[in-house]
Amino acid sequence: MQLVGVFDINNEAAVACSSACNAPVSINRRIFFASDDVDAVLIAAATSTCSDYIEAAVAAGHGRW
């Protein structure tokens, strides 16, 4: 398994995570979710924003229940 990217609305947090995990930062979640390199998506977000990320991931074909 390989981490292929990090997205966070807080760019500083994204950069810190990407540095620690040696993965690139994505600045656009829809482009990130649509990448052919993405096989799975882990969403760790506040409840108020979680559904937006789930919907974007599912729309990009990552909906596995």
C-alpha positions in Angstrom: 0.0 0.0 0.0 1.2 3.5 -0.9 -0.1 6.9 0.1 -0.5 8.8 -3.2 -1.6 12.1 -1.9 -2.9 14.3 0.9 -5.7 16.9 0.8 -6.7 19.2 3.6 -8.6 22.5 3.5 -5.8 23.7 5.9 -2.8 23.9 3.6 -0.4 23.9 6.6 -1.8 20.7 7.9 -1.7 19.1 4.4 2.0 20.1 4.0 2.9 18.8 7.5 1.1 15.5 6.8 2.6 15.1 3.3 6.1 15.7 4.7 5.7 13.1 7.4 4.2 10.6 5.0 6.3 11.4 1.9 3.2 12.0 -0.3 2.3 14.9 -2.5 -0.2 17.6 -1.5 -3.3 18.1 -3.6 -4.9 21.5 -3.6 -8.2 20.4 -5.2 -10.2 17.5 -3.7 -12.1 16.7 -6.9 -9.0 16.4 -9.0 -7.4 14.3 -6.2 -10.4 12.0 -6.0 -10.5 11.6 -9.7 -6.9 10.5 -10.0 -6.3 7.0 -11.5 -3.7 6.5 -8.7 -6.4 6.6 -6.0 -7.8 3.1 -5.1 -9.2 4.1 -1.7 -10.0 7.2 0.2 -9.7 7.8 4.0 -11.8 10.7 5.2 -10.9 12.2 8.6 -13.0 15.4 8.7 -15.4 17.2 11.0 -18.9 15.9 10.8 -20.1 19.1 9.2 -17.8 18.6 6.2 -17.6 14.8 6.0 -20.6 14.3 3.7 -19.1 16.7 1.1 -16.0 14.6 0.9 -17.9 11.3 0.8 -20.0 12.6 -2.0 -17.0 13.8 -4.0 -15.2 10.4 -3.5 -18.3 8.4 -4.5 -18.8 10.7 -7.6 -15.2 9.9 -8.6 -15.9 6.2 -8.4 -14.5 5.4 -4.9 -17.8 4.3 -3.3 -17.3 0.9 -1.8 -19.6 -0.1 1.0 
